């Protein structure tokens, strides 16, 4: 999996997640920020904290940490699969 394929897979997971039930296509800036954060974070807990802060800042509404951790784990699986195949 190359970087472009990995990014598309990450975006697909984040669009499907839709934490505020407003439609996955309405999170473009938050998805972009999350994809950038994934490059530097390998810990599910750290990534979950970052995702939580990105989405809560943008929407001024709470997101459950447990849901952030679930999506962080999915994203890191994609990242790790991509790095193993390079």
Residue, then its C-alpha position, 0 to 999 in steps of 0.5 A: x500500500x503506498x501513501x496515497x492508498x493509505x491516506x484514502x483508507x484513513x479518510x474512509x475510516x474517518x468519514x464512516x466514523x461521523x462522531x456528531x452524526x452530521x455526515x462524513x463528508x462534513x469533516x474535511x478539516x478535521x480529517x486532514x488534521x487527523x491524517x497529518x497527526x497519524x504520521x507522528x503518533x504510534x500510540x493508540x492512546x496518544x492518537x485518541x487524545x489528539x483526535x478528541x482535541x481536534x474534533x472537540x475544538x472544531x465542534x465545541x462539543x464533547x466526544x467520548x474518549x472510548x470512541x476516539x480510541x476505537x477509531x485511533x486503533x483502526x487508523x493505526x492498523x491501516x498505518x502499520x499495514x502500509x508501513x509493513x508493505x513498503 
